[in-house]
Amino acid sequence: HRLVRREKTIRKSIIDLTRFFFRVTATQSTRCCERPTVNTPTDSYTGKHLDVPDGTGLRYAAATGDYSPHHLYPRTARLLGYKQPMVHGMWTLAKVLAAIQAGTHPPLRLPLVMKATFKKPIFIPAKCTILYTRPTVNNEIKFEVRDTEGTILHVTGTIASN
């Protein structure tokens, strides 16, 4: 009985701390599985595989100091209401940028402006696909991250350079 009460107290403390430090409001899109509209019919998406292995949350936390509990372990993620840990959004965006830079010739010039909308979490472990367009005349690239079947849209956005 004492252990159950203590676990409930710890769970409430973790939730309260997370709400205090991470005051983020998330919006859900009802059309989360649609592809973003592309300006011209000649635009096409290029795909790159993204593997999210076990331990990604721990490695990201060690590298950045961001030890958010819902990214670390299955147990701490479940305490916060998630079925398993999810990969950090900034890790995902870094992988998107690296894939686009590696596949864009000539490479994008700095500074870059990156805008992203997070639709659904990527639970660890996962296999996803990064899809992106060729740069437009104004050096803008549209991207999205989907599951390998293409049914779940995790992230969508744009990258623009000068």
C-alpha positions as MATLAB code, in Angstrom:
seq = 'HRLVRREKTIRKSIIDLTRFFFRVTATQSTRCCERPTVNTPTDSYTGKHLDVPDGTGLRYAAATGDYSPHHLYPRTARLLGYKQPMVHGMWTLAKVLAAIQAGTHPPLRLPLVMKATFKKPIFIPAKCTILYTRPTVNNEIKFEVRDTEGTILHVTGTIASN';
ca = [
       0.000    0.000    0.000;
       2.817    2.386    0.826;
       4.566    1.677   -2.496;
       1.403    2.352   -4.494;
       0.882    5.659   -2.690;
       4.531    6.595   -3.240;
       4.319    5.739   -6.967;
       1.202    7.923   -7.309;
       3.019   10.786   -5.578;
       6.049   10.394   -7.852;
       3.804   10.242  -10.948;
       1.982   13.423   -9.904;
       5.308   15.183   -9.192;
       6.724   14.243  -12.598;
       3.565   15.440  -14.358;
       3.543   18.709  -12.383;
       7.229   19.347  -13.088;
       6.797   18.562  -16.771;
       3.836   20.920  -17.025;
       5.779   23.638  -15.204;
       8.981   23.411  -17.254;
       7.449   22.532  -20.613;
       4.450   24.791  -21.087;
       3.762   23.794  -24.654;
       0.356   23.737  -26.247;
      -0.058   21.213  -29.018;
      -2.672   21.356  -31.708;
      -3.907   18.290  -33.530;
      -4.700   18.492  -37.198;
      -7.775   16.553  -38.276;
      -6.218   16.088  -41.709;
      -2.919   14.763  -40.346;
      -2.408   12.116  -43.004;
      -2.689   14.314  -46.095;
       0.351   15.342  -48.099;
       1.049   19.058  -48.073;
       0.062   20.839  -51.226;
       2.914   21.390  -53.659;
       3.054   24.577  -55.739;
       3.604   23.105  -59.191;
       2.945   19.678  -60.684;
       6.650   19.353  -61.543;
       7.600   19.291  -57.828;
       8.350   15.786  -56.629;
       9.323   14.303  -53.319;
      12.661   12.597  -52.670;
      12.697    9.996  -49.893;
      15.338    9.088  -47.320;
      15.056    6.337  -44.723;
      15.155    7.349  -41.043;
      15.866    4.660  -38.462;
      15.048    5.479  -34.820;
      16.691    2.718  -32.719;
      16.171    1.932  -29.042;
      18.113    4.295  -26.811;
      17.767    7.316  -29.102;
      16.141    9.343  -26.314;
      18.937    8.510  -23.880;
      21.683    9.352  -26.375;
      19.976   12.656  -27.238;
      19.623   13.484  -23.532;
      23.298   12.754  -22.893;
      24.317   14.977  -25.815;
      22.021   17.915  -25.035;
      21.212   17.736  -21.335;
      17.461   17.495  -22.086;
      16.308   14.692  -19.787;
      12.569   15.003  -20.386;
      11.090   11.789  -18.921;
       8.822   10.991  -21.882;
      11.891   10.620  -24.131;
      13.926    8.283  -21.907;
      12.361    5.017  -20.735;
       9.129    3.092  -21.334;
       8.222    3.313  -17.643;
       8.650    7.090  -17.383;
       6.790    7.575  -20.664;
       3.882    5.465  -19.342;
       3.814    7.539  -16.132;
       3.133   10.561  -18.332;
       0.429    8.804  -20.357;
       2.382    7.646  -23.420;
       2.578    4.046  -24.579;
       6.371    4.189  -24.990;
       9.132    6.825  -25.214;
       9.070    9.218  -28.136;
      11.949   10.747  -30.023;
      12.679   14.413  -29.366;
      11.399   16.845  -31.994;
      14.734   18.634  -32.323;
      16.466   15.291  -32.988;
      13.965   14.671  -35.776;
      14.524   18.118  -37.288;
      18.305   17.646  -37.163;
      17.935   14.354  -39.072;
      15.657   16.062  -41.633;
      18.147   18.882  -42.162;
      21.059   16.427  -42.505;
      19.150   14.347  -45.084;
      18.192   17.419  -47.102;
      21.715   18.887  -46.987;
      23.187   15.552  -48.114;
      20.725   15.257  -51.002;
      20.650   18.865  -52.222;
      23.185   20.003  -54.819;
      24.405   22.674  -54.457;
      23.980   22.577  -50.642;
      21.686   25.095  -48.994;
      23.354   28.359  -48.024;
      23.321   29.706  -44.494;
      21.434   31.190  -42.744;
      18.489   28.791  -42.907;
      14.928   29.362  -41.749;
      13.217   26.146  -40.704;
       9.511   25.960  -39.879;
       7.938   22.727  -38.653;
       4.584   21.469  -37.449;
       4.619   18.355  -35.296;
       1.567   16.207  -36.010;
       2.088   12.825  -34.317;
       4.884   11.591  -32.036;
       7.493    9.129  -33.298;
       7.625    6.361  -30.714;
      10.959    4.612  -30.144;
      11.932    2.311  -31.886;
      10.620    3.323  -35.318;
      11.352    3.360  -39.005;
      10.265    6.459  -40.907;
      10.742    8.159  -44.250;
      11.885   11.742  -44.751;
      10.301   13.197  -47.898;
      11.341   16.532  -49.383;
      10.976   18.564  -52.572;
      13.612   20.155  -54.755;
      14.424   23.771  -53.860;
      12.017   26.218  -55.467;
      13.051   29.444  -57.192;
      13.063   31.212  -53.803;
      15.202   28.372  -52.279;
      12.383   26.850  -50.232;
      12.136   23.094  -49.622;
       9.003   21.418  -48.296;
       9.491   18.332  -46.157;
       7.578   15.778  -44.169;
       8.369   12.781  -41.995;
       6.048    9.775  -42.298;
       6.008    6.187  -41.162;
       7.399    3.762  -43.750;
       3.884    2.855  -44.939;
       3.146    6.536  -45.574;
      -0.068    6.545  -43.539;
       1.035    8.529  -40.464;
       2.336   12.075  -40.867;
       4.678   12.928  -37.985;
       6.209   16.277  -39.024;
       5.717   18.689  -41.911;
       7.459   21.952  -42.702;
       9.733   24.075  -44.854;
      13.389   25.031  -45.001;
      14.442   28.215  -46.766;
      17.870   29.722  -47.390;
      18.992   33.111  -48.685;
];
